[in-house]
């Protein structure tokens, strides 16, 4: 949805509903985070669980600023549609 709307800047606002539809049907980001943490607790030995949870927290915390920075860098060099590819 966002890739189509970014490529065609004069596109209709209904294209943003495509993206929201997939996110809504899959439970959104909260559901994905719950799945990741439950998978980590099932597959990690008890003595390494704290380290793996800390790694998950750090990577989740760095994802937004690094994603925004890399998106801005890609936008400057390749243009708006390339950010969504």
PyMOL commands that set and color helices and strands:
alter all, ss='L'
color gray80, all
select helices_A, chain A and resi 2-7+13-25+28-43+46-78+80-83
alter helices_A, ss='H'
color red, helices_A
deselect
rebuild
show_as cartoon
